[in-house]
Amino acid sequence: MGVLLPQDCVEWWAPRDLHCLVCGEVPPGPLIFWQGATGALVLCPDDAAYLGAHLIGDAREATLASGRERHWAARATRAAVAAIEQRQRSR
Ligand SMILES: [Zn+2]
């Protein structure tokens, strides 16, 4: 992942499609650019920060759901039970 400056957009290695994955716009300033195994990902800076934070949370949730991190299971269970109890009290 890196930053694609406006003057770099014409380079051979720059992605042809400069539309942000999240908002669909082509921002005039620097872009966040990530070349993956199946193609390029382009994001404007605000959406890169938004997506990055949500990816971290989703990755954490997926790891907890997989049961691979046993030491987190009790903590996740307590949080889930507390959320369920709070929802039941608010009804
Ligand atoms: Zn965007």
PDB file of the backbone (N, CA, C, O) and the ligand in Angstrom, with CONECT records:
HET     ZN  A 101       1
ATOM      1  N   MET A   1       0.858  -1.171   0.000  1.00  0.00           N
ATOM      2  CA  MET A   1       0.000   0.000   0.000  1.00  0.00           C
ATOM      3  C   MET A   1       0.895   1.221   0.000  1.00  0.00           C
ATOM      4  O   MET A   1       1.945   1.237   0.641  1.00  0.00           O
ATOM      5  N   GLY A   2       0.475   2.230  -0.715  1.00  0.00           N
ATOM      6  CA  GLY A   2       1.258   3.432  -0.786  1.00  0.00           C
ATOM      7  C   GLY A   2       0.388   4.611  -1.184  1.00  0.00           C
ATOM      8  O   GLY A   2      -0.829   4.498  -1.333  1.00  0.00           O
ATOM      9  N   VAL A   3       1.044   5.728  -1.347  1.00  0.00           N
ATOM     10  CA  VAL A   3       0.358   6.948  -1.749  1.00  0.00           C
ATOM     11  C   VAL A   3       0.679   7.219  -3.213  1.00  0.00           C
ATOM     12  O   VAL A   3       1.839   7.195  -3.627  1.00  0.00           O
ATOM     13  N   LEU A   4      -0.352   7.472  -3.973  1.00  0.00           N
ATOM     14  CA  LEU A   4      -0.217   7.787  -5.393  1.00  0.00           C
ATOM     15  C   LEU A   4      -0.407   9.292  -5.564  1.00  0.00           C
ATOM     16  O   LEU A   4      -1.514   9.813  -5.426  1.00  0.00           O
ATOM     17  N   LEU A   5       0.682   9.971  -5.863  1.00  0.00           N
ATOM     18  CA  LEU A   5       0.612  11.419  -6.052  1.00  0.00           C
ATOM     19  C   LEU A   5       0.033  11.730  -7.425  1.00  0.00           C
ATOM     20  O   LEU A   5       0.133  10.913  -8.340  1.00  0.00           O
ATOM     21  N   PRO A   6      -0.576  12.916  -7.577  1.00  0.00           N
ATOM     22  CA  PRO A   6      -1.203  13.248  -8.870  1.00  0.00           C
ATOM     23  C   PRO A   6      -0.239  13.096 -10.060  1.00  0.00           C
ATOM     24  O   PRO A   6      -0.650  12.638 -11.127  1.00  0.00           O
ATOM     25  N   GLN A   7       1.012  13.467  -9.892  1.00  0.00           N
ATOM     26  CA  GLN A   7       1.963  13.361 -11.002  1.00  0.00           C
ATOM     27  C   GLN A   7       2.344  11.919 -11.329  1.00  0.00           C
ATOM     28  O   GLN A   7       2.896  11.642 -12.393  1.00  0.00           O
ATOM     29  N   ASP A   8       2.045  11.000 -10.404  1.00  0.00           N
ATOM     30  CA  ASP A   8       2.349   9.589 -10.640  1.00  0.00           C
ATOM     31  C   ASP A   8       1.246   8.862 -11.409  1.00  0.00           C
ATOM     32  O   ASP A   8       1.455   7.741 -11.872  1.00  0.00           O
ATOM     33  N   CYS A   9       0.100   9.474 -11.545  1.00  0.00           N
ATOM     34  CA  CYS A   9      -1.053   8.784 -12.147  1.00  0.00           C
ATOM     35  C   CYS A   9      -0.833   8.405 -13.605  1.00  0.00           C
ATOM     36  O   CYS A   9      -1.548   7.547 -14.123  1.00  0.00           O
ATOM     37  N   VAL A  10       0.133   9.017 -14.279  1.00  0.00           N
ATOM     38  CA  VAL A  10       0.385   8.696 -15.696  1.00  0.00           C
ATOM     39  C   VAL A  10       1.482   7.638 -15.848  1.00  0.00           C
ATOM     40  O   VAL A  10       1.790   7.219 -16.964  1.00  0.00           O
ATOM     41  N   GLU A  11       2.063   7.213 -14.743  1.00  0.00           N
ATOM     42  CA  GLU A  11       3.134   6.222 -14.815  1.00  0.00           C
ATOM     43  C   GLU A  11       2.578   4.862 -15.244  1.00  0.00           C
ATOM     44  O   GLU A  11       1.397   4.573 -15.051  1.00  0.00           O
ATOM     45  N   TRP A  12       3.441   4.038 -15.825  1.00  0.00           N
ATOM     46  CA  TRP A  12       3.019   2.731 -16.330  1.00  0.00           C
ATOM     47  C   TRP A  12       2.498   1.826 -15.228  1.00  0.00           C
ATOM     48  O   TRP A  12       1.637   0.982 -15.475  1.00  0.00           O
ATOM     49  N   TRP A  13       3.009   1.991 -14.017  1.00  0.00           N
ATOM     50  CA  TRP A  13       2.635   1.133 -12.907  1.00  0.00           C
ATOM     51  C   TRP A  13       1.386   1.622 -12.166  1.00  0.00           C
ATOM     52  O   TRP A  13       0.846   0.916 -11.314  1.00  0.00           O
ATOM     53  N   ALA A  14       0.938   2.823 -12.494  1.00  0.00           N
ATOM     54  CA  ALA A  14      -0.248   3.373 -11.820  1.00  0.00           C
ATOM     55  C   ALA A  14      -1.513   2.701 -12.364  1.00  0.00           C
ATOM     56  O   ALA A  14      -1.575   2.356 -13.544  1.00  0.00           O
ATOM     57  N   PRO A  15      -2.519   2.517 -11.505  1.00  0.00           N
ATOM     58  CA  PRO A  15      -3.772   1.915 -11.992  1.00  0.00           C
ATOM     59  C   PRO A  15      -4.457   2.830 -13.000  1.00  0.00           C
ATOM     60  O   PRO A  15      -4.387   4.053 -12.885  1.00  0.00           O
ATOM     61  N   ARG A  16      -5.116   2.233 -13.986  1.00  0.00           N
ATOM     62  CA  ARG A  16      -5.845   3.027 -14.997  1.00  0.00           C
ATOM     63  C   ARG A  16      -7.118   3.606 -14.399  1.00  0.00           C
ATOM     64  O   ARG A  16      -7.487   4.744 -14.692  1.00  0.00           O
ATOM     65  N   ASP A  17      -7.777   2.834 -13.574  1.00  0.00           N
ATOM     66  CA  ASP A  17      -9.031   3.282 -12.963  1.00  0.00           C
ATOM     67  C   ASP A  17      -8.707   3.920 -11.610  1.00  0.00           C
ATOM     68  O   ASP A  17      -8.255   3.237 -10.692  1.00  0.00           O
ATOM     69  N   LEU A  18      -8.934   5.208 -11.492  1.00  0.00           N
ATOM     70  CA  LEU A  18      -8.592   5.954 -10.281  1.00  0.00           C
ATOM     71  C   LEU A  18      -9.816   6.275  -9.421  1.00  0.00           C
ATOM     72  O   LEU A  18      -9.767   7.174  -8.581  1.00  0.00           O
ATOM     73  N   HIS A  19     -10.896   5.552  -9.627  1.00  0.00           N
ATOM     74  CA  HIS A  19     -12.093   5.760  -8.816  1.00  0.00           C
ATOM     75  C   HIS A  19     -11.920   5.103  -7.444  1.00  0.00           C
ATOM     76  O   HIS A  19     -11.476   3.959  -7.341  1.00  0.00           O
ATOM     77  N   CYS A  20     -12.274   5.836  -6.409  1.00  0.00           N
ATOM     78  CA  CYS A  20     -12.210   5.314  -5.043  1.00  0.00           C
ATOM     79  C   CYS A  20     -13.192   4.148  -4.899  1.00  0.00           C
ATOM     80  O   CYS A  20     -14.340   4.241  -5.331  1.00  0.00           O
ATOM     81  N   LEU A  21     -12.744   3.079  -4.303  1.00  0.00           N
ATOM     82  CA  LEU A  21     -13.576   1.890  -4.095  1.00  0.00           C
ATOM     83  C   LEU A  21     -14.811   2.204  -3.261  1.00  0.00           C
ATOM     84  O   LEU A  21     -15.869   1.621  -3.498  1.00  0.00           O
ATOM     85  N   VAL A  22     -14.706   3.113  -2.287  1.00  0.00           N
ATOM     86  CA  VAL A  22     -15.800   3.379  -1.352  1.00  0.00           C
ATOM     87  C   VAL A  22     -16.780   4.422  -1.899  1.00  0.00           C
ATOM     88  O   VAL A  22     -17.981   4.158  -1.952  1.00  0.00           O
ATOM     89  N   CYS A  23     -16.299   5.588  -2.303  1.00  0.00           N
ATOM     90  CA  CYS A  23     -17.209   6.675  -2.702  1.00  0.00           C
ATOM     91  C   CYS A  23     -17.403   6.770  -4.216  1.00  0.00           C
ATOM     92  O   CYS A  23     -18.349   7.409  -4.677  1.00  0.00           O
ATOM     93  N   GLY A  24     -16.534   6.152  -4.979  1.00  0.00           N
ATOM     94  CA  GLY A  24     -16.673   6.173  -6.429  1.00  0.00           C
ATOM     95  C   GLY A  24     -16.143   7.422  -7.107  1.00  0.00           C
ATOM     96  O   GLY A  24     -16.183   7.531  -8.333  1.00  0.00           O
ATOM     97  N   GLU A  25     -15.651   8.360  -6.324  1.00  0.00           N
ATOM     98  CA  GLU A  25     -15.124   9.609  -6.882  1.00  0.00           C
ATOM     99  C   GLU A  25     -13.668   9.425  -7.291  1.00  0.00           C
ATOM    100  O   GLU A  25     -13.006   8.473  -6.877  1.00  0.00           O
ATOM    101  N   VAL A  26     -13.180  10.359  -8.118  1.00  0.00           N
ATOM    102  CA  VAL A  26     -11.760  10.427  -8.448  1.00  0.00           C
ATOM    103  C   VAL A  26     -11.240  11.704  -7.805  1.00  0.00           C
ATOM    104  O   VAL A  26     -11.342  12.782  -8.390  1.00  0.00           O
ATOM    105  N   PRO A  27     -10.679  11.586  -6.593  1.00  0.00           N
ATOM    106  CA  PRO A  27     -10.217  12.787  -5.883  1.00  0.00           C
ATOM    107  C   PRO A  27      -9.068  13.464  -6.622  1.00  0.00           C
ATOM    108  O   PRO A  27      -8.270  12.788  -7.271  1.00  0.00           O
ATOM    109  N   PRO A  28      -8.974  14.783  -6.533  1.00  0.00           N
ATOM    110  CA  PRO A  28      -7.914  15.504  -7.241  1.00  0.00           C
ATOM    111  C   PRO A  28      -6.541  15.353  -6.582  1.00  0.00           C
ATOM    112  O   PRO A  28      -5.517  15.523  -7.243  1.00  0.00           O
ATOM    113  N   GLY A  29      -6.512  15.042  -5.319  1.00  0.00           N
ATOM    114  CA  GLY A  29      -5.246  14.985  -4.593  1.00  0.00           C
ATOM    115  C   GLY A  29      -4.668  13.588  -4.548  1.00  0.00           C
ATOM    116  O   GLY A  29      -5.069  12.717  -5.319  1.00  0.00           O
ATOM    117  N   PRO A  30      -3.727  13.375  -3.649  1.00  0.00           N
ATOM    118  CA  PRO A  30      -3.111  12.056  -3.515  1.00  0.00           C
ATOM    119  C   PRO A  30      -4.147  10.969  -3.195  1.00  0.00           C
ATOM    120  O   PRO A  30      -5.148  11.212  -2.521  1.00  0.00           O
ATOM    121  N   LEU A  31      -3.871   9.777  -3.698  1.00  0.00           N
ATOM    122  CA  LEU A  31      -4.748   8.620  -3.491  1.00  0.00           C
ATOM    123  C   LEU A  31      -3.985   7.548  -2.722  1.00  0.00           C
ATOM    124  O   LEU A  31      -2.754   7.523  -2.723  1.00  0.00           O
ATOM    125  N   ILE A  32      -4.715   6.685  -2.081  1.00  0.00           N
ATOM    126  CA  ILE A  32      -4.130   5.495  -1.467  1.00  0.00           C
ATOM    127  C   ILE A  32      -4.250   4.380  -2.501  1.00  0.00           C
ATOM    128  O   ILE A  32      -5.318   4.174  -3.079  1.00  0.00           O
ATOM    129  N   PHE A  33      -3.175   3.677  -2.727  1.00  0.00           N
ATOM    130  CA  PHE A  33      -3.106   2.707  -3.799  1.00  0.00           C
ATOM    131  C   PHE A  33      -2.523   1.411  -3.265  1.00  0.00           C
ATOM    132  O   PHE A  33      -1.488   1.411  -2.600  1.00  0.00           O
ATOM    133  N   TRP A  34      -3.193   0.313  -3.560  1.00  0.00           N
ATOM    134  CA  TRP A  34      -2.720  -0.990  -3.116  1.00  0.00           C
ATOM    135  C   TRP A  34      -2.842  -1.967  -4.266  1.00  0.00           C
ATOM    136  O   TRP A  34      -3.932  -2.194  -4.792  1.00  0.00           O
ATOM    137  N   GLN A  35      -1.717  -2.543  -4.648  1.00  0.00           N
ATOM    138  CA  GLN A  35      -1.722  -3.545  -5.704  1.00  0.00           C
ATOM    139  C   GLN A  35      -1.803  -4.914  -5.061  1.00  0.00           C
ATOM    140  O   GLN A  35      -0.894  -5.319  -4.337  1.00  0.00           O
ATOM    141  N   GLY A  36      -2.880  -5.625  -5.319  1.00  0.00           N
ATOM    142  CA  GLY A  36      -3.057  -6.956  -4.769  1.00  0.00           C
ATOM    143  C   GLY A  36      -2.867  -8.020  -5.821  1.00  0.00           C
ATOM    144  O   GLY A  36      -2.503  -7.731  -6.960  1.00  0.00           O
ATOM    145  N   ALA A  37      -3.117  -9.254  -5.430  1.00  0.00           N
ATOM    146  CA  ALA A  37      -2.916 -10.380  -6.337  1.00  0.00           C
ATOM    147  C   ALA A  37      -3.904 -10.359  -7.500  1.00  0.00           C
ATOM    148  O   ALA A  37      -3.596 -10.858  -8.582  1.00  0.00           O
ATOM    149  N   THR A  38      -5.095  -9.783  -7.284  1.00  0.00           N
ATOM    150  CA  THR A  38      -6.107  -9.806  -8.339  1.00  0.00           C
ATOM    151  C   THR A  38      -6.385  -8.442  -8.942  1.00  0.00           C
ATOM    152  O   THR A  38      -7.267  -8.316  -9.791  1.00  0.00           O
ATOM    153  N   GLY A  39      -5.659  -7.422  -8.526  1.00  0.00           N
ATOM    154  CA  GLY A  39      -5.873  -6.105  -9.098  1.00  0.00           C
ATOM    155  C   GLY A  39      -5.497  -4.999  -8.143  1.00  0.00           C
ATOM    156  O   GLY A  39      -4.952  -5.243  -7.067  1.00  0.00           O
ATOM    157  N   ALA A  40      -5.799  -3.771  -8.554  1.00  0.00           N
ATOM    158  CA  ALA A  40      -5.437  -2.603  -7.762  1.00  0.00           C
ATOM    159  C   ALA A  40      -6.643  -2.106  -6.977  1.00  0.00           C
ATOM    160  O   ALA A  40      -7.788  -2.202  -7.420  1.00  0.00           O
ATOM    161  N   LEU A  41      -6.350  -1.576  -5.805  1.00  0.00           N
ATOM    162  CA  LEU A  41      -7.363  -0.971  -4.948  1.00  0.00           C
ATOM    163  C   LEU A  41      -6.999   0.497  -4.805  1.00  0.00           C
ATOM    164  O   LEU A  41      -5.869   0.825  -4.444  1.00  0.00           O
ATOM    165  N   VAL A  42      -7.941   1.380  -5.085  1.00  0.00           N
ATOM    166  CA  VAL A  42      -7.714   2.819  -4.988  1.00  0.00           C
ATOM    167  C   VAL A  42      -8.724   3.402  -4.006  1.00  0.00           C
ATOM    168  O   VAL A  42      -9.916   3.101  -4.070  1.00  0.00           O
ATOM    169  N   LEU A  43      -8.230   4.240  -3.099  1.00  0.00           N
ATOM    170  CA  LEU A  43      -9.087   4.879  -2.102  1.00  0.00           C
ATOM    171  C   LEU A  43      -8.682   6.331  -1.916  1.00  0.00           C
ATOM    172  O   LEU A  43      -7.497   6.655  -2.007  1.00  0.00           O
ATOM    173  N   CYS A  44      -9.646   7.215  -1.657  1.00  0.00           N
ATOM    174  CA  CYS A  44      -9.301   8.566  -1.249  1.00  0.00           C
ATOM    175  C   CYS A  44      -8.880   8.492   0.226  1.00  0.00           C
ATOM    176  O   CYS A  44      -9.265   7.546   0.913  1.00  0.00           O
ATOM    177  N   PRO A  45      -8.109   9.452   0.730  1.00  0.00           N
ATOM    178  CA  PRO A  45      -7.561   9.344   2.085  1.00  0.00           C
ATOM    179  C   PRO A  45      -8.620   9.153   3.171  1.00  0.00           C
ATOM    180  O   PRO A  45      -8.429   8.328   4.065  1.00  0.00           O
ATOM    181  N   ASP A  46      -9.721   9.886   3.118  1.00  0.00           N
ATOM    182  CA  ASP A  46     -10.757   9.738   4.155  1.00  0.00           C
ATOM    183  C   ASP A  46     -11.356   8.337   4.142  1.00  0.00           C
ATOM    184  O   ASP A  46     -11.569   7.739   5.197  1.00  0.00           O
ATOM    185  N   ASP A  47     -11.625   7.817   2.956  1.00  0.00           N
ATOM    186  CA  ASP A  47     -12.217   6.486   2.881  1.00  0.00           C
ATOM    187  C   ASP A  47     -11.206   5.404   3.215  1.00  0.00           C
ATOM    188  O   ASP A  47     -11.593   4.343   3.705  1.00  0.00           O
ATOM    189  N   ALA A  48      -9.935   5.634   2.969  1.00  0.00           N
ATOM    190  CA  ALA A  48      -8.908   4.671   3.372  1.00  0.00           C
ATOM    191  C   ALA A  48      -8.888   4.547   4.892  1.00  0.00           C
ATOM    192  O   ALA A  48      -8.799   3.439   5.422  1.00  0.00           O
ATOM    193  N   ALA A  49      -8.970   5.672   5.596  1.00  0.00           N
ATOM    194  CA  ALA A  49      -8.994   5.640   7.060  1.00  0.00           C
ATOM    195  C   ALA A  49     -10.265   4.968   7.561  1.00  0.00           C
ATOM    196  O   ALA A  49     -10.225   4.163   8.492  1.00  0.00           O
ATOM    197  N   TYR A  50     -11.393   5.302   6.942  1.00  0.00           N
ATOM    198  CA  TYR A  50     -12.679   4.685   7.321  1.00  0.00           C
ATOM    199  C   TYR A  50     -12.629   3.175   7.103  1.00  0.00           C
ATOM    200  O   TYR A  50     -12.979   2.399   7.992  1.00  0.00           O
ATOM    201  N   LEU A  51     -12.194   2.770   5.923  1.00  0.00           N
ATOM    202  CA  LEU A  51     -12.152   1.346   5.592  1.00  0.00           C
ATOM    203  C   LEU A  51     -11.143   0.603   6.459  1.00  0.00           C
ATOM    204  O   LEU A  51     -11.402  -0.517   6.899  1.00  0.00           O
ATOM    205  N   GLY A  52      -9.998   1.225   6.703  1.00  0.00           N
ATOM    206  CA  GLY A  52      -8.963   0.577   7.510  1.00  0.00           C
ATOM    207  C   GLY A  52      -9.451   0.268   8.914  1.00  0.00           C
ATOM    208  O   GLY A  52      -9.220  -0.825   9.430  1.00  0.00           O
ATOM    209  N   ALA A  53     -10.126   1.227   9.531  1.00  0.00           N
ATOM    210  CA  ALA A  53     -10.640   1.000  10.886  1.00  0.00           C
ATOM    211  C   ALA A  53     -11.660  -0.127  10.898  1.00  0.00           C
ATOM    212  O   ALA A  53     -11.655  -0.963  11.801  1.00  0.00           O
ATOM    213  N   HIS A  54     -12.529  -0.153   9.903  1.00  0.00           N
ATOM    214  CA  HIS A  54     -13.549  -1.204   9.861  1.00  0.00           C
ATOM    215  C   HIS A  54     -12.945  -2.557   9.512  1.00  0.00           C
ATOM    216  O   HIS A  54     -13.419  -3.582  10.002  1.00  0.00           O
ATOM    217  N   LEU A  55     -11.925  -2.584   8.688  1.00  0.00           N
ATOM    218  CA  LEU A  55     -11.261  -3.849   8.366  1.00  0.00           C
ATOM    219  C   LEU A  55     -10.615  -4.456   9.608  1.00  0.00           C
ATOM    220  O   LEU A  55     -10.667  -5.669   9.810  1.00  0.00           O
ATOM    221  N   ILE A  56     -10.011  -3.617  10.432  1.00  0.00           N
ATOM    222  CA  ILE A  56      -9.399  -4.112  11.667  1.00  0.00           C
ATOM    223  C   ILE A  56     -10.464  -4.722  12.571  1.00  0.00           C
ATOM    224  O   ILE A  56     -10.273  -5.813  13.107  1.00  0.00           O
ATOM    225  N   GLY A  57     -11.577  -4.028  12.740  1.00  0.00           N
ATOM    226  CA  GLY A  57     -12.655  -4.544  13.575  1.00  0.00           C
ATOM    227  C   GLY A  57     -13.241  -5.831  13.015  1.00  0.00           C
ATOM    228  O   GLY A  57     -13.487  -6.779  13.760  1.00  0.00           O
ATOM    229  N   ASP A  58     -13.464  -5.867  11.712  1.00  0.00           N
ATOM    230  CA  ASP A  58     -14.034  -7.069  11.096  1.00  0.00           C
ATOM    231  C   ASP A  58     -13.057  -8.243  11.178  1.00  0.00           C
ATOM    232  O   ASP A  58     -13.470  -9.381  11.399  1.00  0.00           O
ATOM    233  N   ALA A  59     -11.775  -7.969  11.002  1.00  0.00           N
ATOM    234  CA  ALA A  59     -10.779  -9.035  11.107  1.00  0.00           C
ATOM    235  C   ALA A  59     -10.753  -9.596  12.523  1.00  0.00           C
ATOM    236  O   ALA A  59     -10.638 -10.805  12.722  1.00  0.00           O
ATOM    237  N   ARG A  60     -10.861  -8.707  13.499  1.00  0.00           N
ATOM    238  CA  ARG A  60     -10.878  -9.140  14.901  1.00  0.00           C
ATOM    239  C   ARG A  60     -12.086 -10.025  15.179  1.00  0.00           C
ATOM    240  O   ARG A  60     -11.976 -11.076  15.811  1.00  0.00           O
ATOM    241  N   GLU A  61     -13.253  -9.573  14.689  1.00  0.00           N
ATOM    242  CA  GLU A  61     -14.477 -10.339  14.897  1.00  0.00           C
ATOM    243  C   GLU A  61     -14.388 -11.701  14.212  1.00  0.00           C
ATOM    244  O   GLU A  61     -14.820 -12.706  14.777  1.00  0.00           O
ATOM    245  N   ALA A  62     -13.838 -11.742  13.015  1.00  0.00           N
ATOM    246  CA  ALA A  62     -13.703 -13.005  12.288  1.00  0.00           C
ATOM    247  C   ALA A  62     -12.747 -13.946  13.008  1.00  0.00           C
ATOM    248  O   ALA A  62     -12.985 -15.153  13.064  1.00  0.00           O
ATOM    249  N   THR A  63     -11.668 -13.400  13.558  1.00  0.00           N
ATOM    250  CA  THR A  63     -10.722 -14.231  14.308  1.00  0.00           C
ATOM    251  C   THR A  63     -11.381 -14.801  15.556  1.00  0.00           C
ATOM    252  O   THR A  63     -11.201 -15.975  15.882  1.00  0.00           O
ATOM    253  N   LEU A  64     -12.148 -13.960  16.256  1.00  0.00           N
ATOM    254  CA  LEU A  64     -12.860 -14.447  17.444  1.00  0.00           C
ATOM    255  C   LEU A  64     -13.861 -15.523  17.059  1.00  0.00           C
ATOM    256  O   LEU A  64     -13.992 -16.528  17.757  1.00  0.00           O
ATOM    257  N   ALA A  65     -14.566 -15.320  15.957  1.00  0.00           N
ATOM    258  CA  ALA A  65     -15.571 -16.298  15.523  1.00  0.00           C
ATOM    259  C   ALA A  65     -14.932 -17.620  15.116  1.00  0.00           C
ATOM    260  O   ALA A  65     -15.573 -18.669  15.182  1.00  0.00           O
ATOM    261  N   SER A  66     -13.680 -17.572  14.700  1.00  0.00           N
ATOM    262  CA  SER A  66     -13.002 -18.798  14.269  1.00  0.00           C
ATOM    263  C   SER A  66     -12.612 -19.677  15.454  1.00  0.00           C
ATOM    264  O   SER A  66     -12.389 -20.876  15.289  1.00  0.00           O
ATOM    265  N   GLY A  67     -12.526 -19.086  16.656  1.00  0.00           N
ATOM    266  CA  GLY A  67     -12.145 -19.837  17.835  1.00  0.00           C
ATOM    267  C   GLY A  67     -10.651 -20.110  17.920  1.00  0.00           C
ATOM    268  O   GLY A  67     -10.215 -20.887  18.769  1.00  0.00           O
ATOM    269  N   ARG A  68      -9.859 -19.483  17.050  1.00  0.00           N
ATOM    270  CA  ARG A  68      -8.417 -19.732  17.051  1.00  0.00           C
ATOM    271  C   ARG A  68      -7.721 -19.095  18.235  1.00  0.00           C
ATOM    272  O   ARG A  68      -6.652 -19.551  18.642  1.00  0.00           O
ATOM    273  N   GLU A  69      -8.299 -18.064  18.787  1.00  0.00           N
ATOM    274  CA  GLU A  69      -7.688 -17.373  19.920  1.00  0.00           C
ATOM    275  C   GLU A  69      -8.502 -17.688  21.171  1.00  0.00           C
ATOM    276  O   GLU A  69      -9.407 -16.941  21.543  1.00  0.00           O
ATOM    277  N   ARG A  70      -8.169 -18.789  21.803  1.00  0.00           N
ATOM    278  CA  ARG A  70      -8.957 -19.269  22.930  1.00  0.00           C
ATOM    279  C   ARG A  70      -8.961 -18.282  24.096  1.00  0.00           C
ATOM    280  O   ARG A  70      -9.959 -18.178  24.809  1.00  0.00           O
ATOM    281  N   HIS A  71      -7.857 -17.556  24.298  1.00  0.00           N
ATOM    282  CA  HIS A  71      -7.810 -16.651  25.443  1.00  0.00           C
ATOM    283  C   HIS A  71      -8.788 -15.489  25.295  1.00  0.00           C
ATOM    284  O   HIS A  71      -9.098 -14.817  26.279  1.00  0.00           O
ATOM    285  N   TRP A  72      -9.274 -15.244  24.084  1.00  0.00           N
ATOM    286  CA  TRP A  72     -10.252 -14.177  23.886  1.00  0.00           C
ATOM    287  C   TRP A  72     -11.687 -14.678  23.999  1.00  0.00           C
ATOM    288  O   TRP A  72     -12.613 -13.868  24.055  1.00  0.00           O
ATOM    289  N   ALA A  73     -11.891 -15.971  24.032  1.00  0.00           N
ATOM    290  CA  ALA A  73     -13.249 -16.522  24.017  1.00  0.00           C
ATOM    291  C   ALA A  73     -14.044 -16.080  25.245  1.00  0.00           C
ATOM    292  O   ALA A  73     -15.203 -15.685  25.120  1.00  0.00           O
ATOM    293  N   ALA A  74     -13.435 -16.142  26.426  1.00  0.00           N
ATOM    294  CA  ALA A  74     -14.148 -15.750  27.640  1.00  0.00           C
ATOM    295  C   ALA A  74     -14.496 -14.258  27.603  1.00  0.00           C
ATOM    296  O   ALA A  74     -15.596 -13.861  27.988  1.00  0.00           O
ATOM    297  N   ARG A  75     -13.564 -13.451  27.144  1.00  0.00           N
ATOM    298  CA  ARG A  75     -13.815 -12.011  27.070  1.00  0.00           C
ATOM    299  C   ARG A  75     -14.930 -11.696  26.076  1.00  0.00           C
ATOM    300  O   ARG A  75     -15.805 -10.876  26.352  1.00  0.00           O
ATOM    301  N   ALA A  76     -14.891 -12.357  24.913  1.00  0.00           N
ATOM    302  CA  ALA A  76     -15.924 -12.146  23.905  1.00  0.00           C
ATOM    303  C   ALA A  76     -17.279 -12.617  24.406  1.00  0.00           C
ATOM    304  O   ALA A  76     -18.298 -11.983  24.131  1.00  0.00           O
ATOM    305  N   THR A  77     -17.298 -13.730  25.142  1.00  0.00           N
ATOM    306  CA  THR A  77     -18.556 -14.256  25.694  1.00  0.00           C
ATOM    307  C   THR A  77     -19.138 -13.280  26.710  1.00  0.00           C
ATOM    308  O   THR A  77     -20.339 -13.010  26.699  1.00  0.00           O
ATOM    309  N   ARG A  78     -18.281 -12.750  27.593  1.00  0.00           N
ATOM    310  CA  ARG A  78     -18.768 -11.771  28.583  1.00  0.00           C
ATOM    311  C   ARG A  78     -19.339 -10.534  27.894  1.00  0.00           C
ATOM    312  O   ARG A  78     -20.379 -10.023  28.313  1.00  0.00           O
ATOM    313  N   ALA A  79     -18.678 -10.046  26.847  1.00  0.00           N
ATOM    314  CA  ALA A  79     -19.168  -8.870  26.128  1.00  0.00           C
ATOM    315  C   ALA A  79     -20.496  -9.166  25.445  1.00  0.00           C
ATOM    316  O   ALA A  79     -21.403  -8.333  25.457  1.00  0.00           O
ATOM    317  N   ALA A  80     -20.613 -10.353  24.848  1.00  0.00           N
ATOM    318  CA  ALA A  80     -21.858 -10.714  24.170  1.00  0.00           C
ATOM    319  C   ALA A  80     -23.001 -10.854  25.162  1.00  0.00           C
ATOM    320  O   ALA A  80     -24.108 -10.382  24.901  1.00  0.00           O
ATOM    321  N   VAL A  81     -22.747 -11.499  26.303  1.00  0.00           N
ATOM    322  CA  VAL A  81     -23.782 -11.671  27.325  1.00  0.00           C
ATOM    323  C   VAL A  81     -24.209 -10.306  27.865  1.00  0.00           C
ATOM    324  O   VAL A  81     -25.401 -10.067  28.058  1.00  0.00           O
ATOM    325  N   ALA A  82     -23.252  -9.408  28.111  1.00  0.00           N
ATOM    326  CA  ALA A  82     -23.585  -8.077  28.615  1.00  0.00           C
ATOM    327  C   ALA A  82     -24.444  -7.316  27.604  1.00  0.00           C
ATOM    328  O   ALA A  82     -25.382  -6.622  27.996  1.00  0.00           O
ATOM    329  N   ALA A  83     -24.143  -7.434  26.330  1.00  0.00           N
ATOM    330  CA  ALA A  83     -24.928  -6.749  25.301  1.00  0.00           C
ATOM    331  C   ALA A  83     -26.345  -7.309  25.234  1.00  0.00           C
ATOM    332  O   ALA A  83     -27.305  -6.556  25.072  1.00  0.00           O
ATOM    333  N   ILE A  84     -26.477  -8.626  25.357  1.00  0.00           N
ATOM    334  CA  ILE A  84     -27.803  -9.253  25.332  1.00  0.00           C
ATOM    335  C   ILE A  84     -28.611  -8.829  26.551  1.00  0.00           C
ATOM    336  O   ILE A  84     -29.797  -8.518  26.440  1.00  0.00           O
ATOM    337  N   GLU A  85     -27.961  -8.819  27.723  1.00  0.00           N
ATOM    338  CA  GLU A  85     -28.666  -8.418  28.940  1.00  0.00           C
ATOM    339  C   GLU A  85     -29.095  -6.954  28.874  1.00  0.00           C
ATOM    340  O   GLU A  85     -30.188  -6.603  29.320  1.00  0.00           O
ATOM    341  N   GLN A  86     -28.250  -6.117  28.327  1.00  0.00           N
ATOM    342  CA  GLN A  86     -28.597  -4.699  28.213  1.00  0.00           C
ATOM    343  C   GLN A  86     -29.770  -4.513  27.273  1.00  0.00           C
ATOM    344  O   GLN A  86     -30.656  -3.698  27.531  1.00  0.00           O
ATOM    345  N   ARG A  87     -29.779  -5.264  26.186  1.00  0.00           N
ATOM    346  CA  ARG A  87     -30.893  -5.179  25.237  1.00  0.00           C
ATOM    347  C   ARG A  87     -32.204  -5.640  25.885  1.00  0.00           C
ATOM    348  O   ARG A  87     -33.257  -5.044  25.657  1.00  0.00           O
ATOM    349  N   GLN A  88     -32.132  -6.701  26.693  1.00  0.00           N
ATOM    350  CA  GLN A  88     -33.339  -7.214  27.358  1.00  0.00           C
ATOM    351  C   GLN A  88     -33.863  -6.216  28.389  1.00  0.00           C
ATOM    352  O   GLN A  88     -35.076  -6.076  28.546  1.00  0.00           O
ATOM    353  N   ARG A  89     -32.966  -5.517  29.096  1.00  0.00           N
ATOM    354  CA  ARG A  89     -33.389  -4.526  30.089  1.00  0.00           C
ATOM    355  C   ARG A  89     -34.060  -3.315  29.441  1.00  0.00           C
ATOM    356  O   ARG A  89     -34.949  -2.696  30.026  1.00  0.00           O
ATOM    357  N   SER A  90     -33.613  -2.982  28.207  1.00  0.00           N
ATOM    358  CA  SER A  90     -34.124  -1.779  27.549  1.00  0.00           C
ATOM    359  C   SER A  90     -35.483  -2.010  26.883  1.00  0.00           C
ATOM    360  O   SER A  90     -36.094  -1.060  26.393  1.00  0.00           O
ATOM    361  N   ARG A  91     -35.959  -3.247  26.857  1.00  0.00           N
ATOM    362  CA  ARG A  91     -37.262  -3.532  26.235  1.00  0.00           C
ATOM    363  C   ARG A  91     -38.402  -3.225  27.162  1.00  0.00           C
ATOM    364  O   ARG A  91     -39.563  -3.408  26.795  1.00  0.00           O
TER     365      ARG A  91
HETATM  366 ZN    ZN A 101     -13.530   7.852  -1.491  1.00  0.00          ZN2+
END
